[in-house]
Amino acid sequence: MTNAILPTVTSANLATVETRETRPQFAPGEQVRWINEYGVDLGIRTIVSAEVISYSENGIGYKIEPHDAYWFAVPENQLHRHTEERNSIA
């Protein structure tokens, strides 16, 4: 068993990610609301990067900030588009 590090999504390898049936929903710099798998609202975060991960429903995860575990990519299904004017999720 190997423990390979999965690649970060960049313009150079985005085509590889796109062939996985889905594209990243969020771009670096976008604000999102993080609601974890238990339904706990962890607040508004900023997307730093997207990467391919094995523990997400669609294989996409995001590095976000602020985040205590900066090395951990949050699965895409836990992030929701944030709309500032309503201070809610879209």
Order of alpha helices (4+ residues) and beta strands (2+ residues): alpha-beta-beta-beta-beta-beta-beta
